[in-house]
Amino acid sequence: MSTYAKLNYEQAHAFVEKNKKIGFYWNGWDMVKWTPGPNGFMQKNGEFRNGTWGFSVKIPVTEDGTWRVLEKYV
């Protein structure tokens, strides 16, 4: 079972800035985790980024204004 950490606005921005090297970035209000993978071009969540195919997972802002991020990343 996965556990999540809730990040407020300031925490979320600090988190993304700190974790850019492992594939986190912003797309509007969505936090995105991108992981390289050669089969990304065949997947609906596939994304071509920095010259490489991979998979992206969007983490939307919740109704209470926080982002739920897997504990293993925090």
Secondary structure per residue as TSV (DSSP state, phi and psi in degrees):
chain	resnum	aa	ss	phi	psi
A	1	M	-	360.0	133.9
A	2	S	-	-86.3	141.8
A	3	T	-	-113.8	148.9
A	4	Y	E	-122.6	151.5
A	5	A	E	-107.2	140.3
A	6	K	E	-96.0	125.8
A	7	L	E	-113.4	131.6
A	8	N	-	-79.9	-176.7
A	9	Y	H	-56.3	-51.5
A	10	E	H	-65.3	-43.6
A	11	Q	H	-63.4	-40.8
A	12	A	H	-64.4	-43.3
A	13	H	H	-67.1	-39.5
A	14	A	H	-65.0	-39.5
A	15	F	H	-61.9	-48.8
A	16	V	H	-63.1	-43.6
A	17	E	H	-59.6	-42.2
A	18	K	H	-70.6	-29.0
A	19	N	T	-111.4	22.5
A	20	K	G	-59.8	-36.0
A	21	K	G	-65.1	-25.7
A	22	I	G	-99.3	12.7
A	23	G	T	105.5	9.7
A	24	F	E	-87.9	141.0
A	25	Y	E	-157.9	172.6
A	26	W	E	-102.1	141.7
A	27	N	E	-131.9	91.4
A	28	G	T	66.8	-126.6
A	29	W	T	-89.9	-5.1
A	30	D	E	-87.1	132.7
A	31	M	E	-85.0	139.6
A	32	V	E	-127.7	136.5
A	33	K	E	-110.2	116.8
A	34	W	E	-109.7	133.1
A	35	T	E	-125.8	127.0
A	36	P	E	-64.9	144.3
A	37	G	-	-169.8	130.9
A	38	P	G	-64.5	-21.6
A	39	N	G	-91.6	7.8
A	40	G	G	-57.5	-32.6
A	41	F	G	-66.6	-16.7
A	42	M	G	-98.5	-2.2
A	43	Q	S	-106.7	152.0
A	44	K	T	-68.1	-27.3
A	45	N	T	-98.6	17.3
A	46	G	E	-72.1	149.7
A	47	E	E	-150.8	135.0
A	48	F	E	-93.9	117.6
A	49	R	E	-140.8	131.4
A	50	N	T	52.7	38.3
A	51	G	T	79.2	12.2
A	52	T	E	-139.0	141.9
A	53	W	E	-80.0	150.9
A	54	G	E	-167.0	-167.6
A	55	F	E	-120.7	139.9
A	56	S	E	-119.5	143.6
A	57	V	E	-124.1	121.0
A	58	K	E	-88.4	137.9
A	59	I	E	-118.2	97.4
A	60	P	-	-76.8	157.9
A	61	V	-	-69.2	140.2
A	62	T	-	-86.6	174.4
A	63	E	T	-61.8	-27.1
A	64	D	T	-91.7	11.3
A	65	G	S	79.9	23.5
A	66	T	-	-121.9	167.1
A	67	W	E	-116.1	134.3
A	68	R	E	-98.2	113.2
A	69	V	E	-117.0	139.9
A	70	L	E	-55.1	134.8
A	71	E	G	-54.2	-33.7
A	72	K	G	-62.6	-20.9
A	73	Y	G	-90.0	-20.9
A	74	V	-	-85.9	360.0
